[in-house]
Amino acid sequence: PYVIVCNHQASLDLMGMVEVIPDRCVPIAKKELMYMGTVGWACWLSGMIFIDRHKREDAIDVISQTARTMWRENVR
């Protein structure tokens, strides 16, 4: 298992990141992205994991559950 951290600065950076990110990689994004209309729907349908950056404990819980699932299912 591995983690790739990307801090993109513009919307166009996302298209470049999609080309670089390996298969079976699940991105984690801020929850506010989910409410951006069509972009939010596309992100949700693609399996993106959303975290609430304003609620630290909730964000840690979501990331911890994701890590446990990756370990249990032997997902890279």
N, C-alpha and C positions, 0 to 999 in steps of 0.2 A: 504493500500500500504506500501511497505517496500523496503529498499535498502540493498543489501548485497555487501560488498566491499571485494574483494579477491586480494591479491598481491602474485600471485604464482611466484616461483623462477625457475621452470624448466618446460619443456613441459609435463612431466608425471603428474605434479600437476593438469593439466586441466582435466585429466580423473577422478581423485578423486573428483574434484569440481563438475563435471557433476552428480555424484552420490548423492551429498549433496544438490544441488540446487533444490528448489521446482518446481513443475509443473507451467507452465505459466510464468516462470521467463525468462526475456530477458537479456542476458549479453551485456555489453558495452565494447568495446575493442579499442585499438589504431588502427588507420587507416593503419599503416604499416603492420599489420597482414593480411590485405586483399590481399597483394601482395606476399604472401608466397606459391604460387602454389596451390596444392591440399588442404592444410590446409585453405587457404584463401577462396577457393570455398566452402568448407564444412561449414565454419563459415558464409559466406554470405547466403548460402542456408538454414541454420538453423535459420536465422532471427536475427543474431547478429547485433547490432548497432555499427557503427564505428565512432570514433571521431578523429579529427586532433589535437593532443596535442600541436602542434607548433603554431596553430592559436587559441588563447584563446577564442576570441569572437565566432568563428564558433563552437567550442566545447561546449560552454555555450548554444548557440542557439539550437544545436542538443539535448542536455540534457533537456533543457526547453521544447522543442516541445514534447519530449517523456513523460515528466511529465504531460503536459497538456493533451495528448492523454490518458494516464493512468487515470487521474482524470475524463475526459469526458466520457470514456467508462467504468468507475468503474472497472478497471482491477487491480488486486493485483500484 
